[in-house]
Amino acid sequence: MLSDSYIVPEGSVQPRSFGGLMVLYESNFIKLNNLTGGLDQLRGPIVSYCPADFPLQLCVDEATKYTRVLRLTYLIEDGEACVVDPDLRLRVYLDARLAEVSGWASHHRHGVLLNLRRRYGRELDHRWSRNMMLSKWLDYLADNGHSFRLPVRQASEAAALLD
């Protein structure tokens, strides 16, 4: 298993810098790839269930040869309705091995997510905070046992569909 702790940046990378953001994108790709067992093989909506957490849904909204657009969210039962939160939209670059948060819900039920959205005014700060949140959330999901790994037979069938 490849871990983001093995990433060695070429030179000094400062937090909230463009170089730091690219390292964060690479780290997010590695974590997301480990969670899925292969980003290039994903198909359709997949739900991960684990006893210690809410159901987690991963949807493939777009798939091209070199990119994927994904949505990652919890499915939270709230009375009679199902709430999707935080509803992150991710753009994955398979060739560059980068994953970034390209958008997230315009409203959030959780105060921490609301504060992140309001606190940072500059574009680099927006990207940094969204992707740092994704990085920490992916760590949390892995620690709690979430996984979108497909059995070998299904993975090969999914790869055949992409060709």
C-alpha positions in Angstrom: 0.0 0.0 0.0 1.3 3.4 -0.9 1.0 6.1 1.8 1.1 9.8 1.5 3.8 9.9 4.1 6.2 8.6 1.4 5.7 11.8 -0.6 9.0 13.8 -0.6 8.5 17.2 -2.1 11.3 18.5 -4.3 12.5 21.4 -2.1 10.8 23.2 0.7 7.0 23.4 0.4 5.1 26.0 2.5 1.6 25.4 3.7 -1.0 27.5 1.8 1.4 27.8 -1.1 0.8 26.6 -4.7 3.5 23.9 -4.2 1.9 22.9 -0.9 -1.4 22.6 -2.6 0.0 20.3 -5.3 1.5 18.0 -2.6 -1.9 18.0 -0.9 -3.6 17.0 -4.2 -1.1 14.2 -4.5 -1.7 13.0 -1.0 -5.5 13.1 -1.5 -5.1 11.0 -4.7 -3.1 8.3 -2.8 -5.6 8.2 0.1 -8.6 8.1 -2.3 -7.0 5.4 -4.4 -6.4 3.3 -1.3 -10.0 3.7 -0.2 -11.3 2.6 -3.6 -8.8 0.0 -4.6 -8.3 1.8 -8.0 -9.8 5.1 -9.1 -9.6 4.0 -12.8 -12.0 1.1 -12.1 -14.8 2.9 -10.4 -18.4 2.7 -11.8 -21.7 4.1 -10.6 -22.8 4.9 -7.1 -21.1 2.7 -4.4 -22.0 2.8 -0.7 -19.6 1.8 2.1 -21.1 0.6 5.3 -19.2 0.3 8.6 -20.5 -0.1 12.1 -18.7 3.0 13.6 -19.9 5.5 11.0 -22.7 6.7 8.7 -23.1 5.1 5.3 -20.7 6.7 2.8 -21.6 7.1 -0.9 -19.2 7.6 -3.8 -20.8 8.5 -7.1 -18.9 8.6 -10.5 -20.5 11.6 -12.2 -18.1 11.7 -15.2 -15.4 9.3 -16.5 -12.9 10.0 -19.2 -9.7 8.3 -20.1 -7.7 10.6 -17.8 -10.1 12.1 -15.3 -13.0 11.2 -13.0 -15.5 13.5 -11.4 -16.7 12.0 -8.2 -19.1 12.9 -5.4 -18.3 11.8 -1.9 -20.8 12.2 0.9 -22.4 10.7 3.9 -26.0 9.5 3.7 -27.5 10.6 7.0 -31.1 9.6 7.9 -32.9 12.6 9.3 -36.4 11.6 10.2 -38.1 10.7 6.9 -35.5 12.2 4.6 -31.9 11.3 3.7 -29.4 14.1 4.0 -26.2 14.2 2.0 -23.5 16.0 3.8 -20.8 17.3 3.2 -21.4 16.4 -0.5 -17.9 17.0 -1.9 -17.3 17.1 -5.6 -13.9 15.7 -6.5 -11.9 16.0 -9.7 -9.4 13.2 -10.1 -6.5 13.4 -12.7 -5.5 9.8 -13.3 -2.4 10.6 -15.4 -1.0 13.2 -13.0 -2.2 11.2 -9.9 -3.9 14.2 -8.3 -7.3 14.6 -6.6 -8.8 18.0 -5.7 -12.1 19.2 -4.2 -13.7 21.1 -7.1 -16.8 22.0 -5.1 -18.9 21.3 -2.1 -22.4 21.9 -1.0 -23.5 25.6 -0.8 -24.9 25.0 2.6 -23.8 22.8 5.5 -25.4 21.5 8.6 -22.1 21.4 10.5 -20.7 24.5 12.1 -17.0 23.6 11.3 -17.8 23.2 7.6 -19.7 26.5 7.6 -16.8 28.3 9.2 -14.3 26.9 6.7 -16.5 28.2 3.9 -16.7 31.7 5.3 -13.2 32.1 6.8 -11.0 32.0 3.7 -11.5 34.7 1.1 -8.8 34.1 -1.4 -8.9 31.3 -4.0 -5.7 29.6 -2.8 -7.1 29.7 0.8 -10.4 28.2 -0.4 -8.6 25.4 -2.2 -6.3 24.8 0.7 -9.1 24.5 3.3 -11.4 22.3 1.1 -8.5 19.9 0.3 -7.1 19.8 3.8 -10.6 18.9 5.0 -10.8 16.1 2.4 -7.3 14.9 3.5 -8.4 14.7 7.1 -11.7 13.1 6.2 -10.1 10.4 4.1 -7.8 9.6 7.1 -10.9 9.4 9.3 -12.7 7.1 6.8 -9.8 4.8 6.5 -9.4 4.6 10.3 -13.1 3.7 10.7 -12.9 0.9 8.1 -14.7 2.4 5.1 -13.8 0.9 1.7 -15.0 1.0 -1.9 -12.8 -1.9 -3.0 -14.3 -4.1 -5.7 -13.9 -7.9 -5.7 -11.3 -8.9 -8.4 -14.0 -10.2 -10.8 -16.0 -7.0 -10.6 -12.9 -4.8 -10.9 -11.9 -6.5 -14.2 -15.5 -6.2 -15.5 -15.5 -2.4 -14.6 -12.1 -2.0 -16.4 -13.6 -3.6 -19.5 -16.5 -1.2 -19.5 -14.1 1.8 -19.6 -12.4 0.6 -22.8 
